[in-house]
Amino acid sequence: MSSRHSVLKKIVFCQVHGTRIVIYNLREDDQGLLELDFDTDPHDIQLRGVNRDEKKINMATQFPNSRPFVTYKHSLRSYVSILYLRLPPAFRIILRGRDVEHHNIVNDMTD
């Protein structure tokens, strides 16, 4: 099955409900690595290279409750977890096959 056919099949699956985002046409760096990192975390999509702030990644490991606030600039999972202030009932965001845990910035800052 061609990759194009595979993508079209997945898009047709979403016609009933939901939104599917397809990422394509990524650039490669000098080492041949894609600008987005799909390998470091199997449940996330992260920026690679100079856009990664290792200091903030280490801080997120030390303080797990603050992870979305220190990693949202390079982690799609962290970014979408704080994207909405309140989620509608039955609203879910799934990234790479796993639900994204919602973080309410206001509540998290007051805790």
Residue pairs with C-beta under 8 A, 6 or more apart in sequence:
7 22
10 20
10 22
11 20
11 22
13 20
14 20
23 36
23 45
26 34
26 35
26 36
27 34
27 35
28 34
28 35
29 35
29 48
29 49
33 48
33 49
34 48
35 47
35 48
35 49
36 45
36 46
36 47
36 48
37 45
37 46
37 47
37 48
38 45
40 46
41 75
41 77
42 96
43 77
43 95
43 96
43 97
43 98
44 75
44 76
44 77
44 78
44 95
44 96
45 75
45 76
45 77
45 95
45 96
46 52
46 74
46 75
46 76
47 73
47 74
47 75
51 73
51 74
52 74
53 73
53 74
56 70
56 71
56 73
56 74
57 71
57 74
59 66
59 70
60 66
60 67
60 70
60 71
63 70
65 108
65 111
66 108
67 78
68 78
68 79
68 81
68 82
68 103
68 108
69 78
69 82
69 105
69 108
71 78
72 78
72 79
72 81
72 82
73 79
76 95
77 95
77 100
80 93
80 95
80 100
81 93
81 100
81 101
81 102
81 103
82 103
82 105
83 93
84 91
84 102
85 104
85 105
85 106
86 104
87 102
92 99
92 100
93 99
93 100
93 102
94 100
